[in-house]
């Protein structure tokens, strides 16, 4: 009969060889005879984790720590396993315990920094990550992590220095692009916006002069110029410079499908003879997301007599909306988050039209758009900004939203369409209907709701918000803060109006039904300066909630104006910031006026929903141009 030591030794050998399931069997046999054997407990825990039984494995490692609390390796592995499995707060506490036993362990410092950042504690996360940098000053990856967390913490200079150091240490040319795109999430001031844009332009110029080489932009860069769009300024030059850099640095992006080389830009009329035009729709957000909701109607209602609809789905939630989109498309094709594989799959389908619903939010679709995968490629205002990418031929926009000189803001050819451009179903309120009381808001206060993502709140808007609260002493200003970013915004507003800061509320993230209920119950919705509401404005108008807007210089600041123009209403459209405050306060404080405006909105808002005019116009564009 084998001794305990023989069984233990055999278990160790199996574990060392990576045969974790077998190692666990023999480790259990040892523990049957010697349940207090700490080393075996730890070995069983790691074997179970490696073979897919993480929770059970974690429990055994916890027991090993109780049996031998001074053994550092147990504490280290408990922290690492908790980070991958358990609540982040528990993992952070475990990393702290392990660091008391191994204060210079770079894995633990890195793990603690990552864990704290994942909880949103970015300033605190910088301390262990900087400690790691001090221990490994020649490791580019250590600086890269400091840069990412410093940017999240709003410490832009720190982030830029760390990216530059990581690049100089050989971490890859993509780090220089990341430095250029180190932009504020919640800007402290308009001056910070100007400074960050100037830095971006300077680094892009440096990068192009350096002759960068990027093999895998998703891995090496992995971000877009997303935050430029919220600055209220013209982005054509900066986005064009960025796109030119990628074209030079990463030639693999310039893939051309075989049928596009054959037909060129003529559209291949002979190839299309006797068949429907094949239109592909592509986004990372074809699920229960704003993009999926705004484009569901077009995908569903595009004429099947004239068009074959191909839906390209990237990995994402398999929710009701995604399942519905799969069902209504002629063909639904899953593509991986790998640029080369995705390009080849799409190219094989020989599309006539490739319709990007949004470019700029997702790195994957941004980089994919550099390829020529259809003779005619267009995008629309899911992310309403120009791209600078030459392979995107046309930007489809709502004429009522565009300023007179709108075409000069785009690298793409602007086509102005009638109607709202989207075919969006009129939302419905869930019953029983929730009110502000259900969200912890006072019933007696007037509710001024600004439910946009907080990065849309430009510093230029602060004075108007403060003025509204000063004019209406019974008013409260409510934001929705699903990403826990609101403290920085409240500090910024408080610096300009400390007397009203106590009447600013931050609500956590809300589900779709709750979001719509809050929108319907608001007295007034406030449309931000420079970047207007899209789906949120549609939802408010569906229930008659007045949305006060001051149209911006660019289409992305004029969505709500466009909706009102289509409705033939101007009650809530301001001529300047002072007029914006006046209209908001009058609507908030004059219940009779508010009721009249609500009634007119409800009477006319039908033109915004289930809009076949937009669908037919897009069909004509496809047939005439593609």
Secondary structure in CASP SS format (residue, H / E / C, confidence):
PFRMAT SS
TARGET T0000
AUTHOR 0000-0000-0000
METHOD secondary structure of the structure
MODEL  1
X C 1.00
X C 1.00
X C 1.00
X H 1.00
X H 1.00
X H 1.00
X H 1.00
X H 1.00
X H 1.00
X H 1.00
X H 1.00
X H 1.00
X H 1.00
X H 1.00
X H 1.00
X H 1.00
X C 1.00
X C 1.00
X C 1.00
X H 1.00
X H 1.00
X H 1.00
X H 1.00
X H 1.00
X H 1.00
X H 1.00
X H 1.00
X H 1.00
X H 1.00
X H 1.00
X H 1.00
X H 1.00
X H 1.00
X C 1.00
X C 1.00
X C 1.00
X C 1.00
X H 1.00
X H 1.00
X H 1.00
X H 1.00
X H 1.00
X H 1.00
X H 1.00
X H 1.00
X H 1.00
X H 1.00
X H 1.00
X H 1.00
X H 1.00
X C 1.00
X C 1.00
X C 1.00
X H 1.00
X H 1.00
X H 1.00
X H 1.00
X H 1.00
X H 1.00
X H 1.00
X H 1.00
X H 1.00
X H 1.00
X H 1.00
X H 1.00
X H 1.00
X H 1.00
X C 1.00
X C 1.00
X C 1.00
X C 1.00
X H 1.00
X H 1.00
X H 1.00
X H 1.00
X H 1.00
X H 1.00
X H 1.00
X H 1.00
X H 1.00
X H 1.00
X H 1.00
X H 1.00
X H 1.00
X H 1.00
X C 1.00
X C 1.00
X H 1.00
X H 1.00
X H 1.00
X H 1.00
X H 1.00
X H 1.00
X H 1.00
X H 1.00
X H 1.00
X H 1.00
X H 1.00
X H 1.00
X H 1.00
X H 1.00
X C 1.00
X C 1.00
X C 1.00
X C 1.00
X H 1.00
X H 1.00
X H 1.00
X H 1.00
X H 1.00
X H 1.00
X H 1.00
X H 1.00
X H 1.00
X H 1.00
X H 1.00
X H 1.00
X H 1.00
X C 1.00
X C 1.00
X C 1.00
X H 1.00
X H 1.00
X H 1.00
X H 1.00
X H 1.00
X H 1.00
X H 1.00
X H 1.00
X H 1.00
X H 1.00
X H 1.00
X H 1.00
X H 1.00
X H 1.00
X C 1.00
X C 1.00
X C 1.00
X C 1.00
X H 1.00
X H 1.00
X H 1.00
X H 1.00
X H 1.00
X H 1.00
X H 1.00
X H 1.00
X H 1.00
X H 1.00
X H 1.00
X H 1.00
X H 1.00
X C 1.00
X C 1.00
X C 1.00
X H 1.00
X H 1.00
X H 1.00
X H 1.00
X H 1.00
X H 1.00
X H 1.00
X H 1.00
X H 1.00
X H 1.00
X H 1.00
X H 1.00
X H 1.00
X C 1.00
X C 1.00
X C 1.00
X C 1.00
X C 1.00
X H 1.00
X H 1.00
X H 1.00
X H 1.00
X H 1.00
X H 1.00
X H 1.00
X C 1.00
X C 1.00
X C 1.00
X C 1.00
X C 1.00
X C 1.00
X C 1.00
X C 1.00
X C 1.00
X H 1.00
X H 1.00
X H 1.00
X H 1.00
X H 1.00
X H 1.00
X H 1.00
X H 1.00
X H 1.00
X H 1.00
X H 1.00
X H 1.00
X H 1.00
X H 1.00
X H 1.00
X H 1.00
X H 1.00
X H 1.00
X H 1.00
X H 1.00
X H 1.00
X C 1.00
X C 1.00
X C 1.00
X C 1.00
X C 1.00
X C 1.00
X H 1.00
X H 1.00
X H 1.00
X H 1.00
X C 1.00
X C 1.00
X C 1.00
X C 1.00
X C 1.00
X H 1.00
X H 1.00
X H 1.00
X H 1.00
X H 1.00
X C 1.00
X C 1.00
X C 1.00
X C 1.00
X C 1.00
X H 1.00
X H 1.00
X H 1.00
X H 1.00
X H 1.00
X H 1.00
X H 1.00
X H 1.00
X H 1.00
X H 1.00
X H 1.00
X H 1.00
X H 1.00
X H 1.00
X C 1.00
X H 1.00
X H 1.00
X H 1.00
X H 1.00
X C 1.00
X E 1.00
X C 1.00
X H 1.00
X H 1.00
X H 1.00
X H 1.00
X H 1.00
X H 1.00
X H 1.00
X H 1.00
X H 1.00
X C 1.00
X C 1.00
X H 1.00
X H 1.00
X H 1.00
X H 1.00
X C 1.00
X C 1.00
X C 1.00
X C 1.00
X E 1.00
X E 1.00
X E 1.00
X E 1.00
X E 1.00
X E 1.00
X E 1.00
X C 1.00
X C 1.00
X C 1.00
X C 1.00
X C 1.00
X C 1.00
X H 1.00
X H 1.00
X H 1.00
X H 1.00
X H 1.00
X H 1.00
X H 1.00
X H 1.00
X H 1.00
X H 1.00
X H 1.00
X H 1.00
X C 1.00
X C 1.00
X C 1.00
X C 1.00
X C 1.00
X E 1.00
X E 1.00
X E 1.00
X E 1.00
X E 1.00
X E 1.00
X E 1.00
X C 1.00
X C 1.00
X C 1.00
X C 1.00
X C 1.00
X C 1.00
X H 1.00
X H 1.00
X H 1.00
X H 1.00
X H 1.00
X H 1.00
X H 1.00
X H 1.00
X H 1.00
X C 1.00
X C 1.00
X E 1.00
X E 1.00
X E 1.00
X E 1.00
X C 1.00
X C 1.00
X C 1.00
X C 1.00
X H 1.00
X H 1.00
X H 1.00
X H 1.00
X H 1.00
X H 1.00
X H 1.00
X H 1.00
X H 1.00
X H 1.00
X C 1.00
X C 1.00
X E 1.00
X E 1.00
X E 1.00
X E 1.00
X E 1.00
X E 1.00
X C 1.00
X C 1.00
X C 1.00
X C 1.00
X C 1.00
X C 1.00
X H 1.00
X H 1.00
X H 1.00
X H 1.00
X H 1.00
X H 1.00
X C 1.00
X C 1.00
X C 1.00
X E 1.00
X C 1.00
X E 1.00
X E 1.00
X E 1.00
X E 1.00
X E 1.00
X E 1.00
X C 1.00
X H 1.00
X H 1.00
X H 1.00
X C 1.00
X C 1.00
X C 1.00
X C 1.00
X C 1.00
X C 1.00
X C 1.00
X C 1.00
X C 1.00
X C 1.00
X E 1.00
X E 1.00
X E 1.00
X E 1.00
X E 1.00
X H 1.00
X H 1.00
X H 1.00
X C 1.00
X C 1.00
X C 1.00
X C 1.00
X H 1.00
X H 1.00
X H 1.00
X H 1.00
X C 1.00
X C 1.00
X C 1.00
X E 1.00
X E 1.00
X E 1.00
X E 1.00
X E 1.00
X C 1.00
X C 1.00
X C 1.00
X C 1.00
X C 1.00
X C 1.00
X E 1.00
X C 1.00
X C 1.00
X C 1.00
X C 1.00
X C 1.00
X C 1.00
X C 1.00
X C 1.00
X C 1.00
X C 1.00
X C 1.00
X H 1.00
X H 1.00
X H 1.00
X H 1.00
X C 1.00
X C 1.00
X C 1.00
X C 1.00
X C 1.00
X C 1.00
X E 1.00
X E 1.00
X E 1.00
X E 1.00
X E 1.00
X C 1.00
X C 1.00
X C 1.00
X H 1.00
X H 1.00
X H 1.00
X C 1.00
X C 1.00
X H 1.00
X H 1.00
X H 1.00
X H 1.00
X H 1.00
X H 1.00
X H 1.00
X H 1.00
X H 1.00
X H 1.00
X H 1.00
X H 1.00
X H 1.00
X C 1.00
X C 1.00
X C 1.00
X E 1.00
X E 1.00
X E 1.00
X E 1.00
X E 1.00
X E 1.00
X C 1.00
X C 1.00
X C 1.00
X C 1.00
X C 1.00
X H 1.00
X H 1.00
X H 1.00
X H 1.00
X H 1.00
X H 1.00
X H 1.00
X H 1.00
X H 1.00
X H 1.00
X H 1.00
X C 1.00
X C 1.00
X C 1.00
X C 1.00
X H 1.00
X H 1.00
X H 1.00
X E 1.00
X E 1.00
X E 1.00
X E 1.00
X C 1.00
X C 1.00
X C 1.00
X C 1.00
X H 1.00
X H 1.00
X H 1.00
X H 1.00
X H 1.00
X H 1.00
X H 1.00
X H 1.00
X H 1.00
X H 1.00
X C 1.00
X C 1.00
X E 1.00
X E 1.00
X E 1.00
X C 1.00
X C 1.00
X C 1.00
X C 1.00
X C 1.00
X C 1.00
X C 1.00
X C 1.00
X H 1.00
X H 1.00
X H 1.00
X H 1.00
X H 1.00
X H 1.00
X H 1.00
X H 1.00
X C 1.00
X C 1.00
X C 1.00
X E 1.00
X E 1.00
X E 1.00
X E 1.00
X C 1.00
X C 1.00
X C 1.00
X C 1.00
X C 1.00
X H 1.00
X H 1.00
X H 1.00
X C 1.00
X H 1.00
X H 1.00
X H 1.00
X H 1.00
X H 1.00
X H 1.00
X H 1.00
X H 1.00
X H 1.00
X C 1.00
X C 1.00
X C 1.00
X C 1.00
X C 1.00
X E 1.00
X C 1.00
X C 1.00
X C 1.00
X H 1.00
X H 1.00
X H 1.00
X H 1.00
X H 1.00
X H 1.00
X H 1.00
X H 1.00
X H 1.00
X H 1.00
X H 1.00
X H 1.00
X H 1.00
X C 1.00
X H 1.00
X H 1.00
X H 1.00
X H 1.00
X H 1.00
X H 1.00
X H 1.00
X H 1.00
X H 1.00
X H 1.00
X H 1.00
X H 1.00
X H 1.00
X H 1.00
X H 1.00
X H 1.00
X H 1.00
X H 1.00
X E 1.00
X C 1.00
X C 1.00
X H 1.00
X H 1.00
X H 1.00
X H 1.00
X H 1.00
X H 1.00
X H 1.00
X H 1.00
X H 1.00
X H 1.00
X H 1.00
X H 1.00
X H 1.00
X H 1.00
X C 1.00
END
